[in-house]
Amino acid sequence: MTGTARKDKGKQFTIGGQFLWQLVEMKESPAWRVLSQSGHRVLSRLEIEMAHHGGKDNGKLPTTFDQFEEYGIHRHAIAPAIREVVALGFVEITERGRAGNAEWRRPSLFRLTYRETPLCKPTDEWRKIETMEEAEFIAAAARKASEKQNSSGGKRQISVRNPHHKPGFLSAETITTGLSAETTTTSISRGA
Protein backbone atom coordinates (compact mmCIF):
# COMPACT_ATOMS: atom_id res chain seq x y z
CA MET A 1 0.00 0.00 0.00
CA THR A 2 3.00 2.31 0.16
CA GLY A 3 5.38 3.32 -2.62
CA THR A 4 7.72 0.58 -3.79
CA ALA A 5 10.63 0.34 -6.17
CA ARG A 6 11.78 -2.42 -8.48
CA LYS A 7 14.62 -2.82 -10.91
CA ASP A 8 13.96 -3.83 -14.49
CA LYS A 9 17.00 -4.17 -16.78
CA GLY A 10 18.92 -1.50 -14.92
CA LYS A 11 16.00 0.92 -14.67
CA GLN A 12 14.30 1.68 -11.40
CA PHE A 13 10.55 2.29 -11.24
CA THR A 14 8.87 3.87 -8.25
CA ILE A 15 5.34 4.60 -7.19
CA GLY A 16 5.31 7.90 -5.41
CA GLY A 17 2.54 7.25 -2.93
CA GLN A 18 -0.01 4.81 -1.59
CA PHE A 19 -1.50 2.48 -4.16
CA LEU A 20 -4.30 -0.08 -4.36
CA TRP A 21 -4.19 -3.43 -6.09
CA GLN A 22 -6.94 -5.53 -7.66
CA LEU A 23 -6.78 -8.89 -9.39
CA VAL A 24 -7.14 -8.87 -13.17
CA GLU A 25 -9.33 -11.97 -12.75
CA MET A 26 -11.71 -9.90 -10.62
CA LYS A 27 -11.82 -7.08 -13.20
CA GLU A 28 -12.60 -9.62 -15.94
CA SER A 29 -15.35 -11.32 -13.91
CA PRO A 30 -19.03 -11.01 -14.85
CA ALA A 31 -19.74 -9.50 -11.43
CA TRP A 32 -17.25 -6.66 -12.01
CA ARG A 33 -18.43 -6.00 -15.56
CA VAL A 34 -22.06 -5.39 -14.54
CA LEU A 35 -21.26 -2.99 -11.69
CA SER A 36 -22.96 0.38 -12.02
CA GLN A 37 -20.93 3.59 -11.81
CA SER A 38 -22.22 4.08 -8.26
CA GLY A 39 -21.15 0.51 -7.40
CA HIS A 40 -17.63 1.22 -8.66
CA ARG A 41 -17.56 4.41 -6.60
CA VAL A 42 -18.65 2.55 -3.46
CA LEU A 43 -15.76 0.10 -3.92
CA SER A 44 -13.31 2.93 -4.58
CA ARG A 45 -14.43 4.84 -1.49
CA LEU A 46 -14.08 1.71 0.67
CA GLU A 47 -10.59 1.07 -0.74
CA ILE A 48 -9.65 4.66 0.10
CA GLU A 49 -10.98 4.14 3.63
CA MET A 50 -8.82 1.03 3.91
CA ALA A 51 -5.78 3.03 2.74
CA HIS A 52 -6.55 5.65 5.41
CA HIS A 53 -6.33 2.78 7.91
CA GLY A 54 -2.89 1.79 6.64
CA GLY A 55 -4.22 -1.22 4.73
CA LYS A 56 -5.57 -2.69 7.96
CA ASP A 57 -8.97 -2.90 9.63
CA ASN A 58 -10.69 -4.67 6.72
CA GLY A 59 -14.01 -5.72 8.21
CA LYS A 60 -14.05 -2.61 10.40
CA LEU A 61 -14.02 0.06 7.69
CA PRO A 62 -16.40 2.84 8.84
CA THR A 63 -17.97 4.80 6.00
CA THR A 64 -20.96 7.10 6.25
CA PHE A 65 -23.53 8.13 3.65
CA ASP A 66 -22.03 11.64 3.84
CA GLN A 67 -18.59 10.24 2.91
CA PHE A 68 -20.07 8.33 -0.05
CA GLU A 69 -21.89 11.49 -1.13
CA GLU A 70 -18.73 13.63 -0.81
CA TYR A 71 -16.98 11.07 -3.04
CA GLY A 72 -19.52 11.73 -5.81
CA ILE A 73 -22.36 9.26 -5.35
CA HIS A 74 -25.81 10.87 -5.43
CA ARG A 75 -27.47 10.36 -2.05
CA HIS A 76 -30.42 8.45 -3.54
CA ALA A 77 -27.99 6.05 -5.29
CA ILE A 78 -25.92 5.12 -2.22
CA ALA A 79 -28.16 2.43 -0.71
CA PRO A 80 -28.82 0.69 -4.09
CA ALA A 81 -25.09 0.75 -4.87
CA ILE A 82 -24.21 -0.77 -1.49
CA ARG A 83 -26.84 -3.50 -1.98
CA GLU A 84 -25.36 -4.12 -5.45
CA VAL A 85 -21.73 -4.56 -4.31
CA VAL A 86 -22.88 -6.80 -1.46
CA ALA A 87 -25.08 -8.96 -3.72
CA LEU A 88 -22.29 -9.31 -6.29
CA GLY A 89 -19.89 -10.52 -3.58
CA PHE A 90 -17.39 -7.65 -3.38
CA VAL A 91 -18.39 -6.30 0.03
CA GLU A 92 -19.81 -7.56 3.30
CA ILE A 93 -21.52 -5.27 5.80
CA THR A 94 -20.08 -6.45 9.10
CA GLU A 95 -22.09 -4.02 11.23
CA ARG A 96 -25.09 -1.95 10.17
CA GLY A 97 -24.92 1.73 10.96
CA ARG A 98 -27.65 3.80 12.46
CA ALA A 99 -28.93 7.26 11.59
CA GLY A 100 -30.06 9.59 14.31
CA ASN A 101 -28.88 12.27 16.67
CA ALA A 102 -25.15 12.68 17.19
CA GLU A 103 -24.82 10.43 20.22
CA TRP A 104 -26.81 7.57 18.63
CA ARG A 105 -25.52 7.84 15.07
CA ARG A 106 -22.86 5.41 13.88
CA PRO A 107 -21.53 4.42 10.45
CA SER A 108 -21.84 1.00 8.89
CA LEU A 109 -18.69 -1.12 8.98
CA PHE A 110 -17.58 -2.87 5.79
CA ARG A 111 -15.27 -5.67 4.64
CA LEU A 112 -13.84 -5.93 1.13
CA THR A 113 -14.15 -9.65 0.32
CA TYR A 114 -11.16 -9.54 -2.04
CA ARG A 115 -8.78 -8.30 0.65
CA GLU A 116 -7.59 -10.22 3.70
CA THR A 117 -8.53 -9.41 7.26
CA PRO A 118 -6.55 -10.07 10.42
CA LEU A 119 -8.69 -13.21 10.87
CA CYS A 120 -9.04 -14.63 7.36
CA LYS A 121 -7.79 -14.68 3.78
CA PRO A 122 -9.90 -13.08 1.02
CA THR A 123 -13.20 -14.93 0.55
CA ASP A 124 -13.86 -13.62 -3.01
CA GLU A 125 -17.62 -14.30 -3.11
CA TRP A 126 -17.72 -12.55 -6.51
CA ARG A 127 -16.17 -15.72 -8.01
CA LYS A 128 -19.42 -17.66 -7.41
CA ILE A 129 -21.12 -15.66 -10.19
CA GLU A 130 -20.22 -17.44 -13.40
CA THR A 131 -22.24 -15.84 -16.21
CA MET A 132 -23.12 -12.34 -17.37
CA GLU A 133 -26.82 -13.19 -17.25
CA GLU A 134 -26.56 -14.29 -13.62
CA ALA A 135 -24.56 -11.18 -12.72
CA GLU A 136 -27.01 -8.85 -14.50
CA PHE A 137 -29.98 -10.45 -12.74
CA ILE A 138 -28.32 -10.23 -9.30
CA ALA A 139 -27.21 -6.61 -9.79
CA ALA A 140 -30.58 -5.44 -11.11
CA ALA A 141 -32.48 -7.20 -8.31
CA ALA A 142 -30.18 -5.72 -5.67
CA ARG A 143 -30.50 -2.19 -7.04
CA LYS A 144 -34.31 -2.47 -7.13
CA ALA A 145 -34.60 -4.05 -3.67
CA SER A 146 -35.98 -2.00 -0.85
CA GLU A 147 -35.03 -2.17 2.77
CA LYS A 148 -37.89 -2.17 5.23
CA GLN A 149 -37.75 -1.95 8.97
CA ASN A 150 -39.59 -4.95 10.39
CA SER A 151 -41.92 -3.87 13.16
CA SER A 152 -41.39 -7.10 15.10
CA GLY A 153 -37.93 -7.08 16.57
CA GLY A 154 -36.39 -4.24 14.56
CA LYS A 155 -34.56 -6.51 12.08
CA ARG A 156 -34.15 -5.29 8.55
CA GLN A 157 -35.70 -7.20 5.72
CA ILE A 158 -34.62 -6.84 2.12
CA SER A 159 -37.29 -7.46 -0.47
CA VAL A 160 -36.17 -8.27 -4.01
CA ARG A 161 -38.72 -8.10 -6.81
CA ASN A 162 -38.48 -10.95 -9.30
CA PRO A 163 -38.37 -9.56 -12.89
CA HIS A 164 -39.70 -12.93 -14.13
CA HIS A 165 -42.83 -12.60 -11.99
CA LYS A 166 -45.94 -13.42 -14.01
CA PRO A 167 -49.13 -11.47 -13.32
CA GLY A 168 -51.86 -13.53 -11.74
CA PHE A 169 -49.52 -15.45 -9.45
CA LEU A 170 -49.12 -14.28 -5.90
CA SER A 171 -45.82 -14.55 -4.14
CA ALA A 172 -44.62 -13.94 -0.64
CA GLU A 173 -41.11 -12.81 0.10
CA THR A 174 -39.29 -13.19 3.37
CA ILE A 175 -35.69 -12.86 4.41
CA THR A 176 -35.41 -16.61 4.93
CA THR A 177 -37.65 -18.11 2.27
CA GLY A 178 -37.23 -15.80 -0.72
CA LEU A 179 -39.96 -16.16 -3.31
CA SER A 180 -42.65 -18.73 -2.68
CA ALA A 181 -46.18 -19.36 -3.83
CA GLU A 182 -48.84 -18.01 -1.53
CA THR A 183 -51.22 -20.67 -0.29
CA THR A 184 -54.39 -20.60 1.73
CA THR A 185 -54.95 -23.16 4.45
CA THR A 186 -58.48 -23.99 5.45
CA SER A 187 -59.45 -25.86 8.52
CA ILE A 188 -62.75 -27.59 9.09
CA SER A 189 -63.55 -28.57 12.59
CA ARG A 190 -66.59 -30.29 13.97
CA GLY A 191 -68.29 -29.36 17.12
CA ALA A 192 -68.28 -31.99 19.86
Buried (B, 14 or more C-beta within 10 A) or exposed (E): BEEEEEEEEEEEEEEEEEEEEEBEEBEEBBBBEBBBEBBBBBBBBBBBBBBEBEBEBBBBBBBBBEBBBEBEBEEEBBBBBBBBBBBBBBBBBBBEBEEEEEEEEBBBBBBBBBBEBEEEEBBBBBBEBEEEEBBBBBBBBBBBBEEEEEEEEEEEBBEBEEEEEEEEEEEEBEEEEEBEEEEEEEEEEEEE
